[in-house]
Amino acid sequence: MSDFFYSVFKKCHIAVIIKQMDYSKAIKELRDKLIISQEDLAKMLGVSFASVNRWERGHHEPTLSAKRKLRVLFIKNSIKTEE
């Protein structure tokens, strides 16, 4: 792999990691503000507990449908995300 492509790949990979970390922190902050469990948030969003757990740990990113619902909750609770 050329240095150029490796550099681009590395930058894109880092951007993905940073974005996931932002969701992770925002979801944790949301739960703290609302004083709810991961299971409670999962029920609010219509997803499984495992999904919320994976998002919060930064292992996966929410689906588009979940992102739309989360965005509303973030705005209502003054939680800033970088998108």
Secondary structure as UniProt FT lines:
FT   HELIX           3..34
FT   HELIX           38..45
FT   HELIX           49..57
FT   HELIX           64..76
FT   TURN            77..78
//
